[in-house]
Amino acid sequence: MKYNNDKEAVEGFVSKYTELSKEIGKLIVGQEETIHHVLVSIFSKGHCLLVGVPGLAKTLLVNTIAEALGLSFNRIQFTPDLMPSDITGSEILDEDRHFKFIKGPLFANIVLADEINRTPPKTQSALLEAMQEKQVTVAGRKYPLEHPFFVLATQNPIEQEGTYPLPEAQLDRFMFNVWLDYPKIEEELQVVKQTTTGTAPKLNKIMNAEEILFFQELIRKIPVADNVIEYAVRLVSRTRPDTEHSAEVTKKFIEWGAGPRASQYLIIGAKCHAASKGKFSPDIEDVKAIAVPILRHRIVVNYKAEAEGVKVEDIIKQLL
């Protein structure tokens, strides 16, 4: 994989990205926007939170993406009795009476944290260290995780009994919060036809870990004009009540606004969104295209918004 310059590399990224989307489309019907957001977060070195009712192919989506990217994949089903050592791994005594570390399911390139809000904060925080530091600590020793490393967590918005809602600090670690919707009738017809016969399409590997790491670095190097950075930072500061830039809608409906991590993700996400469309530098439209899933989980609305049925998404669209 040799490119003579960054321009050629971006063109190479576009063709690989298109190929990847087509390959994933063999198994996943519709959900183009969701697939796009998941891929943008992978190439931006971010993590993704998928929120949707059961049966919308969240697990299949992650599995398919891991297969098409040629990456190792582990699924962890989060339950109330899950302990941190169940996901990080633990030390055992071997036959020579030496401690030996047995790796847990976190040691994979893509980790699906299924129903992340079903597990207590202690286990959630073990996942948090892995997401932020790309390492786990067991018995005082640090173990680095494989690169690339990407966490895709799912949440069911219906059943809230017996769940431990993610703290704001942990939600902030996710680059995107993507809401999955029910498929359209035509899409559902296609899903039923595809899944009720005995044939399953064979997926090809489009990339490998080395290529993904190369493209992650390439996206970081994409230049951004000052006015685009200023737009992203101003947009984030307008979500904060009681600041000089806060909008009227913010003062009325928002309790807490987004932090600086939102501004960083808006720019890195805009770079990746632009590159996937063959552009060599993002503009304000690229920031707007990814603003909702980046800001949605970083804004806390007040009681007035809840009483009047005002959604976070409506506020973000007004601010845009």
Summary of the structure (lengths in Angstrom):
residues: 320
radius of gyration: 20.6
end to end distance: 39.0
largest distance: 68.4
contacts: 995
relative contact order: 0.15
helix: 49%
strand: 15%
